[in-house]
Amino acid sequence: MKSTCGISSRGLVPGIVAEGAANGPSARERSPAERPGGRAARRPLAADVSSPTMGGGPRWLAPVAGLALSFGSLVGALNPCSTETLVRTGKLFPKEGADLEDKLTFESVSPLLIRHPCNYNLALFLGIHVFLTRNNFESSLIPLSIPKSMQVGIPKISAATFSSSRVVMVINGKVFGYEYDKKTWSTAKGVETKVSALSSECCCYSIEYHCSTVSHYIYAYARGKLDDSSSYIYFSSTAGLEFEKFALKNKVNSMNYLEGAFYFHSVSNTGLLYSNGVDQGVFRFTSSPLGRMVLLPFSMAFSETVTCLRPPGLKGIIICWTKRDMKISFNSGQTMDPVILLKTQNFPHTSFSAANSTLIYVTASESELAALTEDYQLFYGSMGMQQTTLIQIKKESVWSNGTAFMFLRPGILEIIKPMEDPGLRAFDFDQCTVNIQPLILGIKPSLQDCPMEILSGQFANQMYVIDLGEKIELNAAFVPKPSRGTFPMVTVSNPHSLGFQADILENGYTSDGNIRFILKITLVQQHISERAEKDFTASEKLSSLSTVTVDIANKGISCIDLQPLTALIVLGCPLNKRIEIVRDITICNKGIMNAKVLTENFSFTISKNIYDPSLLGGENAAKQDLVFMYNYTQMGCPALVYYNFPWLPQLELWHGQNFLGHITSEFVMLEVNGIFDYTYLLSVKEAKCESQPQNWTSIMKSSRHKTPFSWNRENYITCYQKNSKAPLKWLELRYEVLGGSTSNRVIFAKRNGYYIFSVSVVDPNISYCNLSTVFSVYVYGALPHSAIPAVPVAAILSLILLFSLYVTYKEPKRLHTLGKTHWKIFHKSLSSTLNNLNRGGRYSHRRVRTKW
């Protein structure tokens, strides 16, 4: 199965510069007859081609010859071309290295033209020779080749797609990438077995991240019967540089053939096409809610080669065709409807099998479809919301062997045929543009005219981002033809994520007196629209894409000039939405350290005793101290926090320069170096959890990529709901979630030092953004540890205290006893003296008392 990046009728998008200005006039400038009613014209092509000299010297201007030839004269048939040109320019190409390269070739019999959806000047022609042009084949080219050093043997391409600035190809079962800016080749990593097909999509609505990364997603797989050894395919999110194994899911027992693997950005899901190898096929999706649905199989000749292509626009359209059958889906393969052939005077059949015609080539734009049969019958059709029809418009041998065609823009087909110049390495190119509008005007019976005069909207081809809780309003203007009663229809590609409400209002009259209407469309997330069941809606934790399309109901083939209005809606994170940490008090504004010191290669050392390099909270001890280089540009001045104060950071929500408010919902923190000497204020019991809460240890052990941001809004599970998978067991563990309804805080160890924290908002109802940042904290106030051993000092102080208590209790009693003894002796001595004096008659009592 061949799958391309897509084809586009749109021109260049802003920010992409084409090479056509340097190598010749662009294809858009070269056909005055490509407008309806225009007259066919021939013109010589004159273009200057700058090429290096053979000796690698200075670049110089090569002579250019232009020649306009009639395509009809080339093939001996009537001329259906609006314009025709034989591109022949200077052919001075370097010969060095030609013998060191192998020319590429396409393994299919029918050539294939792959145009970059966002840059119509960039295209890849796959045939007997392979050509890559950057100016829409407006100059002669040498065939693309691959260096012999890649060791691919005879290089045959089975699939190719554009991805970013690369062309990714499957050559002889291996995946290679070609950087066309640098002209270098590389081998994709991770593809261990042979593959045969690629699938990817491109986004042309914007150059912003949500759109520009769409082409980075590529599947590589081998078509065929499945067995135990082929139960996986390969998926890349790096534009084909590296691939990972992707296990096949939701396989159907009776469908044991893999026909295709597609990532449908229109529903943000992977669709796998299985078949029984004979006549039945079915799509299966890998993620909910589509993954829970059982889809009905559809009939197609899977015993033949089935080719699927996805038109550009990310609208969920996929077209699958065989030699005699063609089916189309507008809902990413959930239902497959047949493409109907309209009967005409020259083609009275309703199917290819009834006409005994064999399809050999199918191409599509965002809303148009063209097919070529083996007997050179060209069919054109419009992809309608209710029915897709094809009509035969020409039978000409202009589509001879070796030609390929694609839509250049709405209603314009471009046919390319390489023409080898004998004796030279370069090839010229026959170019023919076919204007569809004049061709369908001559069809009998006449087609019904378009029922709408005007359909316009400024939102067409734009991208809009809706965050959680937001909505957006789009307006379209339309004027139906009188008495037709036709109104536009609104569809979204991903109703599981995006809901809408549409209202039609009268808005005056046109100059012809017809009523002008305004279509007002209000877009919201489906899970808050209250119009869908819970099992139908996608998870609000995951961002997704959807397109919204306004098109004419039953518009028919004749509405070439009124193309559908489509916009890309991203239900995801707006650019520049972020969180910041409030840091009113820092070590800089408190004079502890000058900011200049922090900018001059400032570093600090983390002891091996307090950090775990595996971020598992101390389970794996560090073997040496860590020197951390401080990034002042990223973190600024560290916040200042007292060690003995339970602390909670304050988070602010910003969008660009607009302050949106403070975040009070749940968030988590982790020291990025693995420091684990801090804890949390609340336990699981004190936090009043109803199930066992997550913590950093459990998150890290279950995460594939262990980073400080592994715990986020997508994998957060609240503990305030019953969870049979996590019953409440360990109530004394610390509760590691901050914010929300709890009063949880961070408790620091008694240590002064720096902490570098990551913080992530885990509440899934705030924003689709993974709101996270990194900030620094300096903890102060802890006294330094004493050099004297604590235990001996405590023992000595205890002994001194006990002795003091003993002395305080015993000494007063002893003094009291001594006092009594001394008084008795004194009293006895005094009495004896007085008695002696009385007996001697020398002293009186007054004298004795006076002397005393």
Secondary structure as GFF3:
##gff-version 3
##sequence-region A 1 852
A	DSSP	alpha_helix	20	23	.	.	.	ID=ss1
A	DSSP	three_ten_helix	27	29	.	.	.	ID=ss2
A	DSSP	three_ten_helix	32	34	.	.	.	ID=ss3
A	DSSP	beta_strand	49	51	.	.	.	ID=ss4
A	DSSP	beta_strand	60	62	.	.	.	ID=ss5
A	DSSP	alpha_helix	71	75	.	.	.	ID=ss6
A	DSSP	beta_strand	83	87	.	.	.	ID=ss7
A	DSSP	three_ten_helix	98	100	.	.	.	ID=ss8
A	DSSP	beta_strand	101	103	.	.	.	ID=ss9
A	DSSP	beta_strand	105	106	.	.	.	ID=ss10
A	DSSP	beta_strand	112	115	.	.	.	ID=ss11
A	DSSP	beta_strand	123	126	.	.	.	ID=ss12
A	DSSP	beta_strand	130	133	.	.	.	ID=ss13
A	DSSP	beta_strand	145	147	.	.	.	ID=ss14
A	DSSP	three_ten_helix	148	150	.	.	.	ID=ss15
A	DSSP	beta_strand	156	163	.	.	.	ID=ss16
A	DSSP	beta_strand	166	171	.	.	.	ID=ss17
A	DSSP	beta_strand	174	179	.	.	.	ID=ss18
A	DSSP	beta_strand	184	187	.	.	.	ID=ss19
A	DSSP	beta_strand	197	199	.	.	.	ID=ss20
A	DSSP	alpha_helix	209	212	.	.	.	ID=ss21
A	DSSP	three_ten_helix	214	216	.	.	.	ID=ss22
A	DSSP	beta_strand	218	221	.	.	.	ID=ss23
A	DSSP	beta_strand	224	225	.	.	.	ID=ss24
A	DSSP	three_ten_helix	228	230	.	.	.	ID=ss25
A	DSSP	beta_strand	232	236	.	.	.	ID=ss26
A	DSSP	beta_strand	244	247	.	.	.	ID=ss27
A	DSSP	beta_strand	257	264	.	.	.	ID=ss28
A	DSSP	beta_strand	269	275	.	.	.	ID=ss29
A	DSSP	beta_strand	280	285	.	.	.	ID=ss30
A	DSSP	three_ten_helix	290	292	.	.	.	ID=ss31
A	DSSP	beta_strand	298	299	.	.	.	ID=ss32
A	DSSP	beta_strand	307	309	.	.	.	ID=ss33
A	DSSP	beta_strand	318	321	.	.	.	ID=ss34
A	DSSP	beta_strand	326	329	.	.	.	ID=ss35
A	DSSP	beta_strand	337	338	.	.	.	ID=ss36
A	DSSP	beta_strand	340	341	.	.	.	ID=ss37
A	DSSP	beta_strand	359	364	.	.	.	ID=ss38
A	DSSP	beta_strand	368	373	.	.	.	ID=ss39
A	DSSP	beta_strand	377	383	.	.	.	ID=ss40
A	DSSP	beta_strand	388	395	.	.	.	ID=ss41
A	DSSP	beta_strand	404	409	.	.	.	ID=ss42
A	DSSP	beta_strand	412	420	.	.	.	ID=ss43
A	DSSP	beta_strand	427	435	.	.	.	ID=ss44
A	DSSP	alpha_helix	436	441	.	.	.	ID=ss45
A	DSSP	beta_strand	452	456	.	.	.	ID=ss46
A	DSSP	beta_strand	463	466	.	.	.	ID=ss47
A	DSSP	beta_strand	471	480	.	.	.	ID=ss48
A	DSSP	beta_strand	488	492	.	.	.	ID=ss49
A	DSSP	beta_strand	498	509	.	.	.	ID=ss50
A	DSSP	beta_strand	515	525	.	.	.	ID=ss51
A	DSSP	three_ten_helix	526	528	.	.	.	ID=ss52
A	DSSP	beta_strand	544	552	.	.	.	ID=ss53
A	DSSP	beta_strand	565	571	.	.	.	ID=ss54
A	DSSP	beta_strand	577	581	.	.	.	ID=ss55
A	DSSP	alpha_helix	595	599	.	.	.	ID=ss56
A	DSSP	beta_strand	603	606	.	.	.	ID=ss57
A	DSSP	beta_strand	626	629	.	.	.	ID=ss58
A	DSSP	alpha_helix	632	635	.	.	.	ID=ss59
A	DSSP	beta_strand	639	642	.	.	.	ID=ss60
A	DSSP	beta_strand	651	655	.	.	.	ID=ss61
A	DSSP	beta_strand	658	663	.	.	.	ID=ss62
A	DSSP	beta_strand	667	671	.	.	.	ID=ss63
A	DSSP	beta_strand	678	680	.	.	.	ID=ss64
A	DSSP	alpha_helix	696	702	.	.	.	ID=ss65
A	DSSP	beta_strand	746	748	.	.	.	ID=ss66
A	DSSP	beta_strand	753	761	.	.	.	ID=ss67
A	DSSP	beta_strand	772	780	.	.	.	ID=ss68
A	DSSP	alpha_helix	790	840	.	.	.	ID=ss69
A	DSSP	alpha_helix	845	851	.	.	.	ID=ss70
###
